[in-house]
């Protein structure tokens, strides 16, 4: 099958494909357009929010200015009420004035007003007369201050409430102060309420906030006067009210959250004169350093004064809190624009890759079709395409050679008609569909070959789809296996002959084993009888005739008895070797550490070895026959103890280590006489010894038995040693899974 590989972007500086460039331009265009729409919408919403907030701020500041104007008018109403009192009474007494002031409840209704008073308009010539009238009325001495000769005086006669500061102000000539004089003269000449500019109120310490005075003129007889001169001639005095600007404005402004700073400047005379300036009351110092979001100026003209009120809002973040949401919406819009352009770019890239993949798939399909046609044409195996009726649609030359016909003549032929024997119904199989239907069907059929003997063919039938509009349902592969079947028949015949030979050989081996068992029985019984006779007569000869023999004769007799003993031991060893080959193996889990301790105990009981040190690693476990492995350990440990007997500190170690190929090896190591490594292969042969009988006793059967036990378990055995440096014997045993697989 062909392999479709993903297109690789050019990295050698070649121009990119035109479709990719168009995709990039489209993505950039979408990004620019979406960003323009996002920024335009955001700017429109921002301007709308700013205008709404600014309108709200202007409305608030206009309300504050209107409130200030209304409160000043309330002050005027109070003063005009006092003027009405003078119109009804020629000159109210101090008690009457006090009663009127208390009735107004100045402290509760007008907390910014420090008092309600009356100042007389006195010419210089009438000042002594006023002082005498004041004294004759029982009010005491009227001390007018500041002292000095002036053409007109405006001494304070009444001032309620009678606080110490207000009492001290009685007699003060307000005409002596230029600011007060200007406001009083203006009120007198116009006949209207007038307000002074900022002044320092009497009794206030230095640095106190400035105050203002409101004046209402009082004329004699309440006549309507048309000219300033007539008003001056009829002037009696003024009802006035001093009040503190700071308290007045703050009580009017209240706790307005949008107004951070508010200032009033008197611009009546041209240059701006500060009347009031507030610090930030609605934000901390850090917020006060930020520029205001809005500023608004309101000009108030009232009572002959022209005030310019300037309002500063809190910073933009607090004045227009919804802008934060707009900034979040802007960030979201930018992200959405980038995401949209990324999607457009990805779609353009995906379209380009899809076109490339489609082009490559088309090319791959054409190559695959060409390969299929080539395989059909030049294959040595016969191939044919079948339709839904099982007829041949196309056949290759190999199939024509198999059936002995031209491939073109096979088109339209029922494929089943080419065979002599019955086989599976291909037509039914080709029509079957679904998950349960076989995808491939294999069979061996006998094919009729034109003008020749029948041939055996191996058929492989597979479902294959045809092109659109083409009735192709299956592909048949027919391989001529006539020669192979004949060869298999010959092989089967040879196998049957071989099986007969194996059976005969097995019988011969069984007979040989029986003869070996009989030989072992003869050794065990027939050979032992002469040895027992020799040993018995030798013993009787030594006991009864020993005193008659010479020393040499007795030595010869002892050698005869020793030789018969060794011969008996050799017979026992041979019988042991024979039993090891015949005994059945019963494998199971074995604790080699426990078997080694038992073997050491038996060997030490049989012969004491002073100074012997035996180290047994705990947890040595294996899979095998416990009695045989006990025999194995007894032989290895016995040899280790025997060959290390001549050492000052004999030591035997039984343990485990990792062997070659990931196996586990058990070992028995000693520090005894050792052996030359080049003779290691002879150690495991029966009756092969590397030491003389006078050095170490033995028969050369123990290590051969060890080898036989290890081989019967399917393990390995090896030895390492050096002369006078000890020897180590390694053996490995298969685990349970390996042993069961081998069995």
C-alpha positions as CSV (number, residue, x, y, z in Angstrom):
1,X,0.0,0.0,0.0
2,X,1.1,3.5,-0.7
3,X,2.0,5.8,2.2
4,X,0.5,9.3,2.5
5,X,2.9,11.8,4.0
6,X,2.0,15.2,5.3
7,X,3.3,18.1,3.1
8,X,6.4,19.7,4.3
9,X,6.7,23.5,4.3
10,X,9.5,24.9,2.1
11,X,12.5,26.1,4.1
12,X,15.0,26.8,1.3
13,X,13.8,30.3,0.5
14,X,11.5,29.2,-2.3
15,X,8.2,31.2,-2.6
16,X,5.2,29.8,-0.8
17,X,2.3,28.5,-2.8
18,X,-0.2,31.1,-4.0
19,X,-3.1,29.5,-2.0
20,X,-1.1,29.8,1.2
21,X,-0.3,33.5,0.4
22,X,-4.0,34.1,-0.2
23,X,-4.8,32.4,3.1
24,X,-2.4,34.6,4.9
25,X,-3.8,37.7,3.2
26,X,-7.3,36.6,4.1
27,X,-6.3,36.0,7.8
28,X,-4.6,39.4,8.0
29,X,-7.7,41.1,6.4
30,X,-10.0,39.4,8.8
31,X,-7.8,40.4,11.7
32,X,-7.6,44.1,10.6
33,X,-11.4,44.2,9.9
34,X,-12.4,42.6,13.2
35,X,-9.9,44.8,15.1
36,X,-11.4,47.9,13.4
37,X,-14.9,46.8,14.2
38,X,-13.8,46.0,17.8
39,X,-12.1,49.3,18.4
40,X,-14.9,51.3,16.7
41,X,-17.6,49.7,18.8
42,X,-15.5,50.1,21.9
43,X,-14.8,53.7,21.1
44,X,-18.5,54.4,20.5
45,X,-19.4,52.7,23.8
46,X,-16.6,54.5,25.6
47,X,-17.7,57.9,24.3
48,X,-21.3,57.1,25.2
49,X,-20.3,56.2,28.8
50,X,-18.1,59.3,29.1
51,X,-20.9,61.5,27.8
52,X,-23.4,59.9,30.2
53,X,-21.1,60.3,33.1
54,X,-20.2,63.9,32.2
55,X,-23.9,64.7,31.9
56,X,-24.5,63.2,35.3
57,X,-21.6,65.2,36.7
58,X,-22.8,68.5,35.2
59,X,-26.2,67.8,36.6
60,X,-24.8,67.2,40.1
61,X,-22.7,70.4,40.0
62,X,-25.6,72.4,38.7
63,X,-27.7,71.0,41.6
64,X,-25.0,72.0,44.0
65,X,-24.9,75.6,42.6
66,X,-28.7,75.8,42.8
67,X,-28.7,74.5,46.3
68,X,-26.1,77.2,47.3
69,X,-28.3,79.9,45.7
70,X,-31.4,78.6,47.4
71,X,-29.7,78.5,50.8
72,X,-28.5,82.1,50.3
73,X,-32.1,83.1,49.4
74,X,-33.2,81.4,52.7
75,X,-30.7,83.6,54.5
76,X,-32.2,86.6,52.7
77,X,-35.7,85.6,53.8
78,X,-34.5,85.5,57.4
79,X,-32.9,89.0,57.0
80,X,-36.0,90.5,55.4
81,X,-38.1,89.1,58.3
82,X,-35.9,91.1,60.6
83,X,-36.3,94.2,58.3
84,X,-40.1,93.8,58.5
85,X,-39.7,93.9,62.3
86,X,-38.1,97.3,62.0
87,X,-40.9,98.4,59.6
88,X,-43.5,97.5,62.2
89,X,-41.6,99.0,65.2
90,X,-39.7,102.2,65.0
91,X,-36.7,100.6,66.7
92,X,-37.2,97.1,68.3
93,X,-35.7,96.7,71.7
94,X,-32.9,94.2,72.2
95,X,-35.4,91.8,73.8
96,X,-37.6,91.9,70.8
97,X,-34.7,91.3,68.5
98,X,-33.6,88.4,70.7
99,X,-37.1,86.9,70.5
100,X,-37.2,87.2,66.7
101,X,-33.7,85.5,66.4
102,X,-34.7,82.7,68.8
103,X,-37.9,82.2,66.8
104,X,-35.8,81.6,63.7
105,X,-33.9,78.8,65.5
106,X,-30.6,79.9,63.8
107,X,-28.5,77.1,65.4
108,X,-30.7,74.3,64.0
109,X,-31.9,75.7,60.7
110,X,-28.9,77.8,59.7
111,X,-25.8,76.3,61.5
112,X,-23.4,78.2,59.2
113,X,-24.9,81.6,60.3
114,X,-22.9,82.9,63.3
115,X,-25.5,85.5,64.2
116,X,-28.4,87.8,63.2
117,X,-27.7,91.4,63.8
118,X,-28.6,95.0,63.1
119,X,-26.2,97.9,62.3
120,X,-27.3,101.5,62.4
121,X,-26.5,104.1,59.7
122,X,-25.2,107.1,61.6
123,X,-23.8,110.4,60.4
124,X,-20.9,111.8,62.2
125,X,-23.0,114.5,63.8
126,X,-25.6,112.1,65.2
127,X,-23.1,109.6,66.8
128,X,-23.1,111.3,70.2
129,X,-26.9,111.5,70.1
130,X,-27.1,107.7,69.4
131,X,-24.7,107.0,72.3
132,X,-26.9,109.1,74.7
133,X,-30.1,107.3,73.5
134,X,-28.4,104.0,74.0
135,X,-27.3,104.9,77.5
136,X,-30.7,106.5,78.4
137,X,-32.4,103.2,77.3
138,X,-30.4,101.5,79.9
139,X,-28.2,99.5,77.5
140,X,-25.0,100.9,78.9
141,X,-22.2,102.8,77.1
142,X,-22.1,102.3,73.4
143,X,-18.4,102.1,72.5
144,X,-18.0,102.5,68.8
145,X,-14.8,101.0,67.4
146,X,-12.4,101.2,65.8
147,X,-12.0,104.8,66.9
148,X,-11.6,107.6,64.5
149,X,-13.5,110.3,62.8
150,X,-15.5,109.2,59.8
151,X,-18.3,110.8,57.9
152,X,-20.6,107.9,58.3
153,X,-20.7,105.1,60.9
154,X,-22.3,101.7,60.8
155,X,-22.0,100.4,64.4
156,X,-23.4,97.0,65.4
157,X,-26.3,97.5,67.8
158,X,-27.9,94.0,67.9
159,X,-26.3,90.6,67.3
160,X,-28.0,87.4,68.4
161,X,-27.4,84.9,69.8
162,X,-25.6,86.7,72.6
163,X,-22.4,84.6,72.6
164,X,-19.2,86.1,74.0
165,X,-17.9,86.7,70.4
166,X,-21.2,88.4,69.3
167,X,-21.4,90.5,72.5
168,X,-17.8,91.7,71.9
169,X,-18.9,92.7,68.3
170,X,-21.5,95.2,69.5
171,X,-20.3,98.7,68.7
172,X,-18.1,97.6,65.9
173,X,-18.2,100.1,63.0
174,X,-18.5,97.9,59.9
175,X,-18.2,101.0,57.7
176,X,-14.6,101.2,58.8
177,X,-13.8,98.0,56.8
178,X,-13.5,98.6,53.1
179,X,-15.1,95.2,52.1
180,X,-18.0,95.6,54.5
181,X,-18.4,99.3,53.6
182,X,-18.6,98.5,49.9
183,X,-21.3,95.9,50.4
184,X,-23.3,98.1,52.8
185,X,-23.1,101.1,50.5
186,X,-24.2,99.1,47.5
187,X,-27.2,97.7,49.5
188,X,-28.1,101.2,50.7
189,X,-28.0,102.7,47.2
190,X,-29.8,99.9,45.4
191,X,-32.3,99.0,48.1
192,X,-31.5,95.3,47.5
193,X,-29.8,92.6,49.5
194,X,-26.1,92.6,49.0
195,X,-23.3,90.3,50.1
196,X,-19.8,91.2,51.0
197,X,-16.6,89.7,49.7
198,X,-14.5,87.3,51.9
199,X,-13.8,89.0,55.3
200,X,-12.2,88.0,58.6
201,X,-15.1,87.8,61.1
202,X,-14.7,89.4,64.5
203,X,-13.5,87.1,67.3
204,X,-12.0,84.5,64.9
205,X,-8.3,83.6,65.5
206,X,-5.8,84.3,62.8
207,X,-5.8,81.7,60.0
208,X,-9.5,80.9,60.4
209,X,-11.6,80.3,57.3
210,X,-13.1,83.5,55.8
211,X,-16.6,84.6,56.3
212,X,-19.3,86.5,54.4
213,X,-21.9,89.0,55.4
214,X,-25.3,89.5,53.9
215,X,-27.0,92.9,54.2
216,X,-30.6,94.0,53.8
217,X,-31.1,97.8,53.9
218,X,-33.8,99.5,56.2
219,X,-35.3,102.8,55.3
220,X,-37.5,105.2,57.3
221,X,-41.2,105.0,56.9
222,X,-41.0,102.1,54.4
223,X,-41.3,104.5,51.5
224,X,-40.5,103.5,48.0
225,X,-37.4,105.4,47.0
226,X,-36.3,105.8,43.4
227,X,-32.8,107.3,43.5
228,X,-29.7,106.5,45.4
229,X,-29.7,109.9,46.9
230,X,-33.2,109.5,48.3
231,X,-32.2,106.1,49.7
232,X,-29.2,107.6,51.4
233,X,-31.3,110.3,53.0
234,X,-33.9,107.8,54.2
235,X,-31.4,105.1,55.4
236,X,-31.8,103.8,58.9
237,X,-29.4,100.8,58.9
238,X,-29.0,97.2,57.9
239,X,-30.1,93.8,59.0
240,X,-27.2,91.6,58.4
241,X,-26.0,88.0,59.0
242,X,-22.4,86.9,59.2
243,X,-21.8,83.3,58.1
244,X,-18.8,80.9,57.6
245,X,-18.2,80.0,53.9
246,X,-16.4,76.7,54.7
247,X,-19.3,75.3,56.9
248,X,-21.9,76.7,54.5
249,X,-20.5,75.1,51.4
250,X,-19.6,71.8,53.0
251,X,-23.1,71.4,54.5
252,X,-24.5,72.3,51.0
253,X,-22.2,69.9,49.1
254,X,-22.6,67.0,51.4
255,X,-21.0,63.7,50.7
256,X,-21.1,63.7,46.9
257,X,-19.0,60.7,45.7
258,X,-18.4,62.1,42.2
259,X,-17.0,65.5,43.3
260,X,-13.4,65.4,44.5
261,X,-12.5,69.2,44.6
262,X,-14.7,72.3,44.7
263,X,-13.6,75.9,44.7
264,X,-15.3,79.3,44.7
265,X,-13.7,82.5,43.5
266,X,-15.2,85.9,43.7
267,X,-14.8,87.6,40.3
268,X,-17.0,90.6,41.0
269,X,-14.2,93.1,40.9
270,X,-12.3,91.4,38.0
271,X,-9.3,89.6,39.7
272,X,-10.4,86.2,41.2
273,X,-10.5,86.3,45.0
274,X,-10.6,82.9,46.7
275,X,-13.7,82.3,48.7
276,X,-13.6,78.6,49.3
277,X,-11.4,75.7,48.2
278,X,-12.0,72.1,49.3
279,X,-9.5,69.3,49.5
280,X,-10.4,65.8,48.2
281,X,-13.0,64.3,50.5
282,X,-14.0,61.3,48.4
283,X,-10.7,59.6,47.8
284,X,-7.3,58.8,49.3
285,X,-4.1,60.7,48.6
286,X,-3.0,58.4,45.8
287,X,-6.3,58.9,44.0
288,X,-6.1,62.6,44.6
289,X,-3.0,62.8,42.5
290,X,-4.7,61.4,39.5
291,X,-6.2,63.8,37.0
292,X,-10.0,64.3,37.3
293,X,-12.3,62.8,34.8
294,X,-14.3,66.0,34.3
295,X,-14.2,69.7,35.3
296,X,-17.2,72.0,35.3
297,X,-17.5,75.7,36.0
298,X,-20.7,77.4,37.2
299,X,-21.0,81.2,37.4
300,X,-23.5,82.3,40.1
301,X,-24.5,86.0,40.2
302,X,-26.5,86.8,43.4
303,X,-26.7,89.6,45.9
304,X,-24.4,91.8,43.9
305,X,-21.6,89.2,43.8
306,X,-20.3,87.1,40.9
307,X,-19.0,83.7,41.9
308,X,-17.2,81.3,39.7
309,X,-17.6,77.8,41.0
310,X,-15.2,75.2,39.7
311,X,-15.9,71.4,40.2
312,X,-13.4,68.6,39.7
313,X,-14.6,65.0,39.6
314,X,-12.9,61.9,40.9
315,X,-10.5,60.0,38.5
316,X,-11.9,58.3,35.5
317,X,-11.8,54.9,37.1
318,X,-14.3,56.0,39.8
319,X,-16.2,58.5,37.8
320,X,-17.0,56.1,35.0
321,X,-16.8,52.6,36.7
322,X,-18.4,50.9,33.7
323,X,-15.2,51.7,31.6
324,X,-13.6,48.8,33.4
325,X,-16.1,46.4,31.8
326,X,-15.5,48.1,28.5
327,X,-11.8,47.5,28.7
328,X,-12.5,43.9,29.5
329,X,-14.8,43.7,26.5
330,X,-12.1,45.3,24.4
331,X,-9.6,42.7,25.5
332,X,-12.1,40.0,24.8
333,X,-12.8,41.5,21.4
334,X,-9.1,41.7,20.5
335,X,-8.7,38.1,21.6
336,X,-11.8,37.1,19.5
337,X,-10.3,38.9,16.5
338,X,-7.0,37.2,16.9
339,X,-8.8,33.8,17.4
340,X,-11.0,34.4,14.3
341,X,-8.0,35.3,12.2
342,X,-6.1,32.3,13.5
343,X,-9.1,30.1,12.6
344,X,-9.2,31.6,9.1
345,X,-5.5,31.1,8.7
346,X,-5.8,27.5,10.0
347,X,-8.7,26.8,7.6
348,X,-6.7,28.2,4.7
349,X,-3.7,26.1,5.7
350,X,-6.0,23.1,6.2
351,X,-7.5,23.6,2.7
352,X,-4.1,23.8,1.2
353,X,-3.0,20.7,3.0
354,X,-6.2,18.9,2.0
355,X,-5.6,19.8,-1.6
356,X,-2.0,18.5,-1.4
357,X,-3.2,15.3,0.4
358,X,-5.9,14.8,-2.2
359,X,-3.4,15.3,-5.0
360,X,-1.0,12.9,-3.4
361,X,-3.7,10.4,-2.7
362,X,-4.7,10.6,-6.4
363,X,-1.1,10.0,-7.4
364,X,-0.8,7.2,-4.9
365,X,-4.0,5.6,-6.2
366,X,-2.6,5.8,-9.7
367,X,0.7,4.3,-8.6
368,X,-1.2,1.6,-6.6
369,X,-3.3,0.8,-9.6
370,X,-0.2,0.6,-11.7
371,X,1.5,-1.7,-9.2
372,X,-1.5,-3.9,-9.0
373,X,-1.6,-4.2,-12.8
374,X,2.1,-5.0,-12.9
375,X,1.7,-7.5,-10.1
376,X,-1.2,-9.1,-12.0
377,X,0.8,-9.2,-15.3
378,X,4.1,-10.5,-14.1
379,X,3.2,-12.5,-11.0
380,X,4.2,-16.2,-11.1
381,X,1.1,-17.0,-9.2
382,X,-2.2,-17.2,-11.1
383,X,-4.6,-14.3,-10.3
384,X,-8.1,-13.5,-11.4
385,X,-10.8,-10.9,-10.6
386,X,-14.3,-12.3,-10.1
387,X,-17.6,-10.6,-10.4
388,X,-20.6,-11.2,-8.2
389,X,-21.6,-14.3,-10.2
390,X,-18.2,-15.9,-9.8
391,X,-17.2,-15.3,-13.4
392,X,-13.7,-14.2,-14.4
393,X,-13.4,-10.5,-15.2
394,X,-9.7,-10.5,-15.7
395,X,-6.9,-13.1,-15.6
396,X,-3.2,-12.8,-15.6
397,X,-0.8,-14.9,-17.9
398,X,0.2,-17.1,-14.9
399,X,-3.3,-18.4,-14.5
400,X,-3.5,-19.1,-18.2
401,X,-0.4,-21.2,-18.0
402,X,-1.8,-23.1,-15.1
403,X,-5.1,-24.0,-16.8
404,X,-3.4,-24.3,-20.3
405,X,-5.6,-21.5,-21.9
406,X,-5.1,-18.0,-23.2
407,X,-5.8,-15.4,-20.4
408,X,-8.1,-13.5,-22.8
409,X,-10.3,-16.6,-23.4
410,X,-10.9,-16.9,-19.6
411,X,-12.9,-13.7,-19.4
412,X,-16.5,-14.5,-18.7
413,X,-15.8,-18.1,-17.7
414,X,-17.4,-19.5,-14.6
415,X,-14.4,-20.0,-12.2
416,X,-16.0,-23.1,-10.7
417,X,-16.0,-24.8,-14.2
418,X,-12.2,-25.0,-14.1
419,X,-12.1,-27.7,-11.3
420,X,-12.8,-31.3,-11.2
421,X,-13.7,-31.6,-7.6
422,X,-16.3,-30.0,-5.4
423,X,-15.3,-27.0,-3.4
424,X,-16.9,-24.1,-1.4
425,X,-19.6,-22.1,-3.2
426,X,-17.6,-18.9,-4.2
427,X,-20.7,-17.2,-5.5
428,X,-22.5,-17.5,-2.2
429,X,-19.3,-16.4,-0.3
430,X,-18.8,-13.4,-2.6
431,X,-22.4,-12.3,-2.0
432,X,-22.2,-12.7,1.8
433,X,-21.5,-9.5,3.8
434,X,-21.3,-8.5,7.5
435,X,-18.9,-9.0,10.4
436,X,-19.5,-12.7,10.5
437,X,-18.4,-13.3,6.9
438,X,-14.9,-14.6,6.3
439,X,-12.7,-12.1,4.7
440,X,-10.3,-14.7,3.2
441,X,-11.1,-18.2,2.2
442,X,-8.4,-20.8,1.5
443,X,-8.7,-24.2,-0.1
444,X,-6.8,-26.8,-2.2
445,X,-8.6,-27.9,-5.3
446,X,-7.9,-30.3,-8.3
447,X,-7.9,-28.3,-11.5
448,X,-8.5,-29.6,-15.0
449,X,-5.7,-28.6,-17.3
450,X,-6.4,-28.6,-21.0
451,X,-4.5,-31.4,-22.8
452,X,-2.7,-32.4,-19.6
453,X,-3.0,-34.2,-16.3
454,X,-5.1,-32.5,-13.5
455,X,-3.1,-30.1,-11.3
456,X,-3.5,-29.3,-7.6
457,X,-3.8,-25.6,-6.9
458,X,-3.8,-23.7,-3.6
459,X,-6.6,-21.1,-3.7
460,X,-6.7,-17.8,-1.7
461,X,-10.0,-16.0,-2.2
462,X,-10.3,-12.4,-0.9
463,X,-13.0,-9.8,-1.2
464,X,-11.8,-6.7,-3.0
465,X,-13.8,-3.6,-4.1
466,X,-13.9,-2.6,-7.7
467,X,-14.1,0.8,-9.3
468,X,-17.4,2.7,-9.2
469,X,-19.7,1.1,-11.8
470,X,-17.5,-2.0,-12.1
471,X,-18.8,-5.4,-10.9
472,X,-15.7,-6.8,-9.2
473,X,-16.2,-8.6,-5.9
474,X,-13.2,-10.9,-5.3
475,X,-9.6,-11.6,-6.1
476,X,-8.4,-15.2,-6.6
477,X,-4.8,-16.4,-6.3
478,X,-4.1,-19.8,-7.7
479,X,-0.8,-21.4,-7.0
480,X,0.2,-24.7,-8.6
481,X,1.2,-26.9,-5.7
482,X,1.2,-30.2,-7.5
483,X,4.9,-30.8,-7.0
484,X,4.7,-29.7,-3.4
485,X,1.9,-32.1,-2.7
486,X,3.9,-34.9,-4.3
487,X,6.9,-33.9,-2.2
488,X,4.8,-33.9,1.0
489,X,3.5,-37.4,0.1
490,X,7.1,-38.6,-0.2
491,X,8.0,-36.8,3.1
492,X,5.0,-38.5,4.8
493,X,6.2,-41.8,3.5
494,X,9.7,-41.2,4.8
495,X,8.3,-40.1,8.2
496,X,6.4,-43.3,8.5
497,X,9.7,-45.2,7.8
498,X,11.5,-43.0,10.3
499,X,8.9,-43.6,12.9
500,X,9.3,-47.3,12.5
501,X,13.1,-47.0,12.8
502,X,12.7,-44.8,16.0
503,X,10.4,-47.4,17.5
504,X,12.9,-50.1,16.7
505,X,15.7,-48.0,18.2
506,X,13.6,-47.3,21.3
507,X,13.2,-51.1,21.8
508,X,16.9,-51.6,21.5
509,X,17.6,-48.8,24.1
510,X,15.0,-50.3,26.4
511,X,16.8,-53.7,26.1
512,X,20.1,-52.0,26.7
513,X,18.8,-50.3,29.8
514,X,17.4,-53.6,31.1
515,X,20.9,-55.2,30.5
516,X,22.5,-52.3,32.4
517,X,20.1,-52.8,35.2
518,X,21.0,-56.6,35.2
519,X,24.7,-55.7,35.1
520,X,24.2,-53.4,38.1
521,X,22.3,-56.2,39.9
522,X,25.2,-58.5,39.1
523,X,27.7,-56.0,40.5
524,X,25.5,-55.6,43.6
525,X,25.1,-59.3,44.3
526,X,27.5,-61.5,42.3
527,X,30.6,-59.4,42.8
528,X,30.0,-58.7,46.4
529,X,30.1,-62.4,47.3
530,X,33.8,-62.9,46.4
531,X,34.7,-59.7,48.0
532,X,32.9,-60.7,51.2
533,X,34.8,-64.1,51.1
534,X,38.2,-62.4,50.6
535,X,37.5,-59.9,53.3
536,X,36.1,-62.6,55.7
537,X,39.0,-65.1,55.2
538,X,41.6,-62.3,55.4
539,X,40.1,-61.2,58.8
540,X,40.0,-64.8,60.1
541,X,43.6,-65.3,58.9
542,X,44.7,-62.2,60.7
543,X,42.9,-63.1,63.9
544,X,43.9,-66.8,64.1
545,X,47.3,-67.0,62.3
546,X,48.5,-63.4,62.7
547,X,51.1,-64.3,65.3
548,X,52.7,-66.8,62.9
549,X,53.0,-64.2,60.1
550,X,55.9,-61.9,59.7
551,X,55.4,-58.2,59.8
552,X,55.6,-58.0,56.0
553,X,52.9,-60.8,55.8
554,X,50.6,-58.9,58.2
555,X,51.1,-55.7,56.1
556,X,50.3,-57.6,52.9
557,X,47.2,-59.0,54.6
558,X,46.1,-55.4,55.7
559,X,46.6,-54.2,52.1
560,X,44.4,-57.0,50.9
561,X,41.6,-56.1,53.3
562,X,41.9,-52.3,52.4
563,X,41.7,-53.1,48.7
564,X,38.5,-55.2,49.2
565,X,37.1,-52.3,51.2
566,X,37.9,-49.9,48.4
567,X,36.4,-52.3,45.9
568,X,33.2,-52.4,47.9
569,X,33.0,-48.6,48.1
570,X,33.5,-48.4,44.3
571,X,30.6,-50.9,43.8
572,X,28.4,-48.7,46.1
573,X,29.4,-45.6,44.1
574,X,28.5,-47.3,40.8
575,X,25.2,-48.4,42.2
576,X,24.5,-44.8,43.3
577,X,25.4,-43.5,39.8
578,X,23.0,-46.1,38.4
579,X,20.2,-45.1,40.7
580,X,20.6,-41.4,39.9
581,X,20.0,-42.2,36.2
582,X,16.9,-44.3,36.9
583,X,15.2,-42.5,39.8
584,X,12.1,-40.4,38.9
585,X,12.3,-36.6,39.5
586,X,9.5,-35.0,41.6
587,X,10.1,-31.3,41.3
588,X,8.8,-28.8,43.9
589,X,9.9,-25.7,45.9
590,X,13.1,-26.4,47.8
591,X,14.8,-24.4,50.6
592,X,18.5,-24.9,49.7
593,X,19.6,-23.0,52.8
594,X,17.8,-25.6,55.0
595,X,19.2,-28.5,53.0
596,X,22.7,-27.0,53.3
597,X,22.4,-26.7,57.1
598,X,21.2,-30.3,57.4
599,X,24.1,-31.5,55.2
600,X,26.7,-29.6,57.3
601,X,25.2,-31.0,60.6
602,X,25.5,-34.6,59.3
603,X,29.1,-34.0,58.1
604,X,30.2,-32.5,61.4
605,X,28.5,-35.3,63.3
606,X,30.4,-37.9,61.3
607,X,33.8,-36.1,61.7
608,X,34.6,-33.2,63.8
609,X,36.5,-30.4,62.0
610,X,38.0,-28.0,64.6
611,X,38.0,-24.3,63.5
612,X,35.7,-24.9,60.5
613,X,33.6,-21.8,59.6
614,X,30.5,-22.4,57.4
615,X,28.5,-19.5,56.0
616,X,25.1,-20.2,54.5
617,X,23.2,-17.4,52.9
618,X,19.5,-17.4,54.1
619,X,16.6,-17.5,51.7
620,X,18.2,-19.8,49.0
621,X,15.2,-21.2,47.2
622,X,15.0,-23.3,44.0
623,X,12.7,-25.6,42.1
624,X,13.7,-29.3,41.9
625,X,13.7,-32.7,43.5
626,X,14.5,-32.3,47.2
627,X,16.3,-35.7,47.8
628,X,18.5,-35.2,44.7
629,X,19.4,-31.6,45.6
630,X,20.2,-32.8,49.1
631,X,22.6,-35.4,47.6
632,X,24.1,-32.6,45.4
633,X,24.7,-30.3,48.3
634,X,26.1,-33.1,50.5
635,X,28.7,-34.0,47.8
636,X,29.7,-30.3,47.2
637,X,29.9,-29.4,50.9
638,X,31.6,-32.6,51.7
639,X,34.3,-32.0,49.1
640,X,34.7,-28.4,50.3
641,X,35.2,-29.5,53.9
642,X,37.6,-32.3,52.9
643,X,39.8,-30.2,50.6
644,X,40.0,-27.3,53.1
645,X,40.9,-29.5,56.1
646,X,44.7,-28.6,55.9
647,X,44.0,-24.8,56.4
648,X,44.6,-22.9,59.6
649,X,41.1,-21.4,59.3
650,X,39.0,-23.6,57.0
651,X,36.0,-21.7,55.6
652,X,33.1,-22.9,53.4
653,X,30.5,-20.5,52.0
654,X,27.2,-21.4,50.3
655,X,25.4,-18.5,48.6
656,X,23.9,-17.1,45.4
657,X,24.9,-14.6,42.7
658,X,23.7,-13.3,39.3
659,X,25.0,-15.5,36.5
660,X,25.4,-14.9,32.8
661,X,22.3,-14.1,30.8
662,X,20.3,-13.0,33.8
663,X,20.2,-16.4,35.4
664,X,20.7,-17.1,39.1
665,X,23.7,-19.3,40.2
666,X,24.2,-21.0,43.5
667,X,27.7,-21.6,44.6
668,X,29.8,-23.6,47.2
669,X,33.2,-21.9,47.8
670,X,36.1,-23.1,50.0
671,X,39.6,-21.9,50.8
672,X,41.2,-25.3,50.4
673,X,43.7,-26.9,48.1
674,X,42.1,-25.8,44.9
675,X,43.0,-27.1,41.5
676,X,44.5,-26.0,38.2
677,X,41.8,-24.3,36.1
678,X,42.9,-26.1,32.9
679,X,41.8,-29.4,34.5
680,X,38.3,-28.2,35.5
681,X,36.7,-30.3,32.7
682,X,38.1,-33.5,34.2
683,X,36.6,-33.0,37.6
684,X,33.1,-34.2,36.7
685,X,34.1,-37.4,34.9
686,X,33.6,-40.6,36.9
687,X,36.7,-41.9,38.7
688,X,38.8,-38.8,37.6
689,X,40.9,-37.5,40.5
690,X,43.4,-34.6,40.6
691,X,44.8,-35.6,44.0
692,X,46.3,-38.8,45.2
693,X,44.6,-41.2,47.7
694,X,47.3,-40.5,50.3
695,X,46.4,-36.7,50.1
696,X,42.6,-36.8,50.1
697,X,40.5,-39.9,50.2
698,X,37.7,-40.6,47.7
699,X,36.6,-42.5,44.7
700,X,36.0,-39.7,42.0
701,X,32.2,-40.4,41.9
702,X,30.9,-37.4,44.0
703,X,31.3,-34.6,41.4
704,X,30.1,-37.0,38.6
705,X,26.9,-37.5,40.6
706,X,26.6,-33.7,41.1
707,X,26.8,-33.3,37.3
708,X,24.3,-36.1,36.7
709,X,21.8,-34.4,39.1
710,X,22.2,-30.9,37.6
711,X,21.8,-32.3,34.1
712,X,18.7,-34.2,35.0
713,X,17.2,-30.9,36.3
714,X,18.1,-29.1,33.1
715,X,20.6,-26.8,34.8
716,X,24.3,-25.9,34.3
717,X,27.4,-26.6,36.3
718,X,30.9,-25.1,36.3
719,X,34.0,-24.9,38.5
720,X,36.7,-22.3,39.2
721,X,39.8,-22.8,41.2
722,X,43.4,-21.9,41.8
723,X,46.0,-24.1,43.5
724,X,46.2,-23.3,47.2
725,X,43.5,-20.6,46.8
726,X,40.4,-22.7,47.1
727,X,37.7,-23.7,44.6
728,X,34.2,-22.5,43.8
729,X,31.5,-24.7,42.2
730,X,28.6,-22.9,40.5
731,X,25.3,-24.5,39.5
732,X,22.1,-23.1,38.2
733,X,18.6,-24.7,38.2
734,X,15.6,-23.7,36.0
735,X,12.6,-22.0,37.7
736,X,9.2,-23.5,37.8
737,X,8.0,-22.1,34.5
738,X,11.2,-23.2,32.7
739,X,11.1,-26.6,34.2
740,X,7.4,-27.1,33.2
741,X,8.1,-25.8,29.7
742,X,11.0,-28.3,29.3
743,X,8.9,-31.1,30.6
